[in-house]
Amino acid sequence: MAKKRVYRNFRDVEEDYFRNHPDEIPAYMDEIFDEYAQDGNSAALLASLRVIAKVKGISNLAESAGMTRQGVQHALSNKGNPRFDNVNAIMVALGYRLSPKPIESVHA
């Protein structure tokens, strides 16, 4: 009898990669926010932040953010619609801050 293949989903592979390459996280964070600025796909942004949150440890992240574990999971879920202050708290707990960046293509 043939051995059944077990496939992992992309987010699991991504999570394993960042666990083994934490030095790649800052560049990834820049990339996901640049993509969000271009396409406005908040579900993709939240999914990517969820990966990094899992790598960093959701319980520790929740404690640092002053939220519950369930609150962080809900805020970063595909059904989440997090408040701005929750996103900011999660970002700070991840070691980042939200800051404005000029859009080069906009004329003043």
C-alpha positions, -999 to +999 in steps of 0.1 A: +000+000+000+013+034-010+022+058+018-003+087+020+013+121+013+008+148+038+007+183+024+011+215+045-006+247+037+014+278+027+009+296+060+024+267+079+055+267+056+058+304+060+056+302+098+083+275+099+105+297+076+102+327+099+109+306+130+141+295+114+149+329+099+138+356+123+162+381+108+139+381+077+109+394+096+116+431+093+119+429+055+087+408+054+069+434+075+079+462+051+068+441+022+033+432+035+026+468+044+038+480+010+015+454-006-014+466+016-007+502+006-010+492-031-040+468-030-058+475+002-063+438+009-067+439+047-074+401+048-040+394+033-023+418+057-040+403+087-031+368+076+005+378+073+005+395+107-011+364+121+019+343+108+043+367+126+022+367+157+023+329+158+061+329+153+065+354+182+040+336+204+004+348+206+002+345+244+033+366+249+021+390+222-013+393+238+002+401+272+025+427+258-004+443+238-027+443+269-052+421+251-064+385+256-051+357+235-086+354+220-087+391+213-054+389+193-066+359+174-099+375+166-083+408+155-060+389+132-085+364+119-100+365+084-133+375+100-116+402+122-122+438+118-098+451+143-100+486+158-071+509+151-060+509+187-058+471+187-037+470+155-014+496+170-011+476+203-003+444+183+023+462+162+040+477+193+040+442+209+057+429+177+083+456+181+070+480+154+051+512+152+027+525+127+041+556+110+033+576+080+052+572+048+049+596+019+033+583-013+056+592-041+030+593-068+006+618-051+011+654-062+005+680-035 
